[in-house]
Each structure stands twice: as C-alpha cells, then as structure tokens.
Amino acid sequence: MDKITLRAAFAGLAIGISTAAIAATTISQKDKTFSQESVSVRAGETIKFVNDDNVTHDLTLKTPDGKMKPGVLEKPGEETEFAFDEVGSYEVRCLIHPKMKMSVEVR
C-alpha cells in the first residue's frame, strides 16, 4: 500500500471514530410510551429523549446504586439529553405517567 492510500485509509477510520463518538441514541416519547423498552449503550454515551407526544412528560433516572436523579419536565416538542457515564443498569421513568418506563444498560 502506498503512503497516499494508507493516509486515506487512516483518515476514513478517524472520521468514522469521531462520528461514532458523537452519535447519540434517540428515544421518542409518543402515546405515553417510550419508543424502546430497553437500550444498551457504552459508558459515556448520550441518549436524547424527544417528546413527540401532545402532553408533558417527566424524565426521572434511577441510577445503578438505586438513587433517583431529579426529574426533568419535558413539554411537547422538547428534547433532553442524558449522559450515561457509570456502568450498570438504569431505569428511566415518567413520574406523571407511571406506566411509562424503560431500562438502559450501560456497559
């Protein structure tokens, strides 16, 4: 492989890595449910929650150590991002609509 081809290959790899590092998982909230019941992400990744519903939702996190992080009220059309830095199992709930919950596994 010549130097130009090798440089192009490394440049493509670097672009792929940087794009993957900033990509966020998106979860929609619609009809008082989350678009996925569970999702798995790597430590440090972000999940974007988008309220595609016509009602306000509360996003509250239960951390792997059992603590509840204060909720965020999300009006219709709003987006909220959470970074999941600690490895373990999280639960995301809407305290306004108790049947609305999902799990996040961070590895």
N, C-alpha and C positions, 0 to 999 in steps of 0.2 A: 504494500500500500504506500503510495507516495505521500509526502508531507501535506499537500493540499487536501487530499481525500481524508487523511487522518484528522486534520483540523476540522473539516466539515462534519465528520462523524462525532467528534467531541463537542462541537458547537450544538449539534442536534440533540445530543444527550443532555447537555447543560440546559437547553431550553425546555426539554421535557421534564427535567427535575424541577426547575423553578416553577413551571406551570402547575405541576402536581402539588408543590408545596403551598401554593396559594389557593388552590381549588377548595371550595367548601361544599359540604353536603348540604342540600336544601331540603327542608321538610315543610310541606304545606299543611295548613290547618283549614279544613273545609268541612262543612256539615257537622261541626262539633267533633271532629276526629282528626288525628294526625295522619298524614299520608302513608306513614310506615309505622308498624307496631314496634319494630326494633331496628337498630342500625349499629354497625360496628365501625369504629374509626381508630386511627392511631393517636397516641398521646401527642398533644399539641395541635391537633386539627380542630377546625371550627365547624360548627353546624349553624346554618342560617335557618331560622324559623320565619315563615311568611304567612301572615294572616290573610288567607283568601276567602275568609268567611264574612258574613254580614253582622257578626257580633264580636264584642271584645273578649279576648282570652287572657288568662293569667299564666305565665310560664314560670313554674317553680321547679328547681332541681333538688333532688335528693342525692347527695354525694355518696361515694363508696363507703365512707365512715358513718353513714346514717344521718348526717346533718342536712338540714333544709336550707338552701340558699334563698334569700328573699325573692319573691316573685316580681315579674315584670309585666305590667299591663300592656297588652298589645291590641291596639284598635284595628278595625278592618283596614286592610291595605298596608299596614306597617310590617317592618321586618326587624328581627332581633337576632344577633349573633352571640353564641356562647362558645368559648374556647374550652376544650376538654384536655387539661394538662395532666391530670392524675390518672394512672392506670386503675381500672376497676369497672364496676357496674353502677350506672346512674339510672335514675328514673326521672322522667320529665312529666309533669302533670299540669293540668289546668285546674286551679282550685275553684274556679267559677263553675266548671262542668266536670264533676268528679269522675265520670266515666272516661274522660279524655286523658289517656296516659300512654307512654311509650318508654322503651328501655334503650339505653345507649351503652354499649360495651366498648371500653377504651382499652386498647392493647399496646 
